[in-house]
Amino acid sequence: MPMKYVPFVPEPIEGQAVLSNFNRILKYRGADDMSMVLRRGMPLYGMEKKETVGKTNSGNMVIRGECVSACAYLKEQGIQVDLVYVDPPFASGADYAKKVYVRRNPKIAEAIAIAEEELEIEELKAFEEKMYGDIWDKEKYLNWMYENLMAIKSVMSETASIYMHLDYHIGHYVKILLDEIFGEDNFRNEIIWKRATAHSDAEFYGNNFDCIYFYTKSQVDYIFNTVYQPYDDAYIARFNRSDPNGRKWDSGNLTAKGLQGGGYDYEYKGYRSL
C-alpha cells in the first residue's frame, strides 16, 4: 500500500495559466475515467537504496520502479528534472519475450546438464519468459499514457524538455495528448528516426521509421544545447583559400547544368548569364 498520495499538478504560480486536468480535449470512450485518479494523486511508496556506484556529490540516482510512483517520490522530495525521454510500449498488439536458459539455475544445473546430453532439440533446453505485454485496449492505453504524462509534467522544471518515442500504431493519438498537456505552442518538432533500411513488403509499404515528439515545458525559457563536433580533415582540406582576414573559403562552380547541359540563359541587372 502507498504511504500517501501526492498531487499531480504543482501549485499555480500567480500570473501563470494552468491547464485544467478535468476538461479533456481529446474525447474517447473512458477519457473521463481519469478524473478520480488525478484527484486522488500519485501513489507514493517507500524507497529502498539498492546500491551506490562511483563517487558523486551531484545527487544523481536511478529509480527502479513504475513511472507514476517515481514521479511521486521526486515531487515529494522537491526534485525537478530538466530532461525527459520516454520510450513506452507502442500499443503494437504484441508480447515481448526473452529466452531464459534453465541450466543457469545453479540448483538444478547438474541435473539439467545430464538431461541435455539426451536432448537433440535446442528448443527443449530453454523456455520463454514474457518481459512485458504490449496488448492494449486503445482507450486504456491512452488513459495510462495520460496519467503518466501528467505525473511527468508535475516534476519537470520550467526550462525542461520532453521527448516521446512512438511509432505509427498510436503516436498520432498521443501527439494530441501531448498537445493537451504541454500546449500546442510548446510543440517544437517531430523527429523522424529511421530504424531500418527500406523493406520489400509485398502487401504494404515498409514500416522502417519511428517518431520522436519534442515538447518543452515553457514557451520561451527552455534549455536547448546545440551540439558541436570538430570538422574532419577531409572537410577542412576543401577550404584551401583565405580572405584578407584569414578566414578560409572554398571556390566552387555555382552554375546550373540546365537542359542538355547548356545552362540557363537569364538577365540580372543588365547582365546576361554565360
C-alpha positions in Angstrom: 0.0 0.0 0.0 1.2 3.5 -0.7 2.3 5.7 2.2 0.4 8.6 0.8 -0.8 10.3 -2.4 1.0 13.2 -3.9 -0.9 15.8 -6.1 -0.3 15.6 -9.8 -0.1 19.3 -10.6 2.1 21.9 -8.9 0.5 24.8 -7.0 -0.5 27.5 -9.5 2.0 30.4 -9.9 0.5 33.8 -9.9 0.1 35.1 -13.4 0.7 31.6 -14.9 -2.0 29.9 -16.9 -2.6 26.3 -15.5 -4.2 23.7 -17.7 -7.3 22.2 -16.2 -6.9 18.5 -15.7 -10.6 17.6 -16.0 -11.6 19.4 -19.1 -10.3 16.9 -21.6 -9.5 18.0 -25.1 -9.1 14.5 -26.6 -12.5 12.8 -26.3 -12.8 9.0 -26.4 -14.6 6.3 -24.5 -13.4 6.3 -20.9 -11.5 9.6 -21.2 -13.3 10.9 -18.1 -12.3 7.9 -16.0 -9.0 9.6 -15.2 -10.6 12.4 -13.3 -10.8 10.5 -10.0 -7.3 9.2 -10.4 -5.9 12.7 -10.9 -7.9 14.0 -7.9 -6.5 11.2 -5.7 -2.9 11.9 -6.7 0.2 9.9 -7.4 0.8 6.9 -5.1 4.0 7.3 -3.0 5.7 4.1 -1.9 8.8 3.7 0.3 12.2 3.8 -1.4 14.9 1.3 -0.6 18.6 2.1 -1.6 20.0 -0.9 -3.5 23.5 0.2 -4.5 26.0 3.0 -4.8 28.1 3.3 -8.0 31.1 5.7 -8.1 31.5 8.9 -6.1 29.4 11.9 -6.8 28.1 14.9 -4.9 25.6 15.9 -7.5 22.8 13.6 -6.2 22.4 11.6 -9.4 20.3 8.5 -8.9 18.5 5.7 -10.8 15.0 4.8 -9.6 13.9 1.3 -10.3 10.1 1.4 -10.4 6.9 2.4 -12.0 6.8 5.9 -13.6 4.0 7.5 -11.6 5.4 6.3 -8.3 8.9 7.5 -9.2 7.4 10.9 -10.0 5.6 10.9 -6.7 8.9 10.4 -4.9 10.6 13.2 -6.9 7.8 15.6 -6.2 7.7 14.8 -2.5 11.4 15.4 -2.3 11.1 18.7 -4.2 13.3 17.3 -7.1 12.7 18.7 -10.6 14.0 17.3 -13.8 15.3 19.2 -16.8 15.1 16.4 -19.5 12.7 13.6 -20.1 13.0 10.8 -22.6 10.1 8.4 -22.8 10.2 5.1 -24.7 6.9 3.4 -23.8 5.2 0.4 -25.3 3.8 1.3 -28.7 0.4 -0.4 -28.3 1.5 -2.7 -31.1 -0.6 -5.7 -30.1 2.5 -8.0 -29.4 4.0 -9.7 -26.4 7.8 -9.4 -25.9 9.7 -12.3 -24.5 13.2 -13.2 -23.6 14.7 -16.7 -23.7 15.7 -18.0 -20.3 18.0 -21.0 -20.1 17.0 -23.1 -17.1 20.5 -24.6 -16.9 21.7 -21.2 -15.5 20.0 -22.1 -12.2 22.8 -23.5 -10.1 20.4 -25.6 -8.0 19.5 -27.8 -11.0 22.5 -27.2 -13.2 23.8 -30.7 -12.7 20.5 -32.4 -13.4 19.9 -30.3 -16.5 23.4 -31.0 -17.8 22.7 -34.7 -17.6 19.3 -34.3 -19.3 20.7 -32.1 -22.1 23.0 -34.9 -23.1 20.0 -36.8 -24.2 18.2 -33.9 -25.9 18.9 -33.1 -29.5 16.3 -30.3 -29.9 17.6 -26.9 -28.8 14.1 -25.5 -28.1 13.6 -28.1 -25.3 16.6 -26.7 -23.4 15.1 -23.3 -22.8 11.8 -21.6 -22.2 10.5 -18.1 -22.9 9.6 -15.6 -20.1 7.3 -12.7 -21.1 9.1 -9.4 -20.4 6.1 -7.2 -20.9 2.9 -7.2 -22.8 2.1 -4.6 -25.5 -1.5 -5.8 -26.0 -3.7 -2.8 -25.1 -7.2 -1.6 -25.4 -6.7 1.8 -27.1 -8.8 3.7 -24.6 -7.0 2.1 -21.6 -3.7 2.8 -23.2 -4.5 6.5 -23.7 -5.7 6.8 -20.1 -2.5 5.1 -18.9 -0.4 7.4 -21.0 -2.3 10.5 -19.8 -1.7 9.5 -16.2 2.0 9.1 -16.8 2.4 12.3 -18.7 0.6 14.3 -16.1 2.9 12.8 -13.4 6.0 13.6 -15.5 4.8 17.2 -16.1 4.4 17.7 -12.4 8.1 17.1 -11.8 9.5 19.0 -14.8 11.3 22.3 -14.3 10.1 25.3 -16.2 13.1 25.0 -18.5 12.6 21.3 -19.1 12.1 19.4 -22.4 10.4 16.1 -23.1 11.0 13.6 -26.0 8.3 11.0 -26.6 9.3 8.0 -28.8 6.5 6.2 -30.6 5.6 4.6 -33.9 2.6 4.5 -36.2 0.4 2.4 -34.0 -0.6 5.0 -31.5 1.7 8.0 -32.0 -1.0 10.2 -33.7 -3.3 9.9 -30.6 -0.5 10.5 -28.1 0.5 13.6 -30.1 -2.9 15.1 -29.2 -2.4 14.2 -25.6 0.9 15.9 -25.6 -0.7 19.0 -27.2 -3.4 18.9 -24.4 -0.9 18.5 -21.5 2.0 20.7 -22.7 0.2 23.0 -25.1 0.3 23.1 -28.8 2.6 26.2 -28.7 5.2 24.2 -26.8 5.5 21.6 -29.6 9.0 22.0 -31.0 9.5 19.3 -33.6 8.7 15.8 -34.8 11.9 13.9 -35.2 11.9 11.0 -37.7 14.2 8.2 -36.6 14.9 5.7 -39.4 15.4 2.4 -37.6 15.8 0.2 -40.7 16.6 0.3 -44.4 13.7 0.0 -46.9 11.6 -3.1 -46.6 10.3 -5.1 -49.6 6.9 -5.8 -48.2 4.6 -7.1 -50.9 1.3 -6.1 -49.3 2.0 -2.7 -47.9 4.7 0.0 -47.7 7.5 -0.9 -45.3 7.4 0.5 -41.7 11.0 1.5 -41.2 10.9 4.6 -39.0 9.7 5.8 -35.6 8.7 9.3 -34.5 10.1 11.3 -31.5 7.8 14.2 -30.4 9.8 17.1 -28.9 8.0 19.4 -26.4 9.1 22.0 -23.9 7.5 22.9 -20.6 7.5 26.7 -21.3 7.1 28.9 -24.3 10.5 30.7 -24.3 12.5 29.9 -21.2 13.7 26.4 -22.1 17.1 24.9 -22.4 18.4 23.7 -25.8 22.1 23.0 -26.1 23.4 22.8 -29.6 25.9 20.0 -30.1 29.1 20.9 -32.0 31.6 18.5 -33.4 35.0 19.2 -34.9 35.3 19.1 -38.7 37.2 16.1 -40.1 40.4 16.7 -42.0 38.9 15.9 -45.4 36.2 18.7 -44.9 38.8 21.2 -43.8 41.0 20.5 -46.8 38.3 21.7 -49.1 38.7 25.3 -47.8 42.1 26.0 -49.3 41.7 29.7 -49.9 41.8 32.6 -47.4 40.4 36.1 -47.4 42.4 39.2 -46.1 41.2 38.4 -42.6 42.4 34.8 -42.7 39.0 33.2 -43.0 39.0 30.0 -45.1 36.7 29.6 -48.1 36.2 27.3 -50.9 35.9 28.1 -54.6 33.2 26.1 -56.3 31.2 26.1 -59.6 27.7 27.6 -58.9 26.4 27.3 -62.5 23.5 25.0 -63.2 23.6 22.5 -66.0 20.1 23.1 -67.3 18.6 21.4 -70.3 21.1 19.4 -72.5 24.0 20.7 -70.5 23.7 24.2 -71.9 23.0 26.1 -68.7 20.3 28.7 -68.0 20.1 31.9 -70.0 18.8 34.9 -68.0 19.5 38.5 -67.3 20.1 40.2 -64.0 20.6 43.9 -63.5 21.5 44.4 -67.1 24.0 41.5 -67.2 23.3 38.3 -69.1 24.4 34.9 -67.7 27.1 33.0 -69.6 
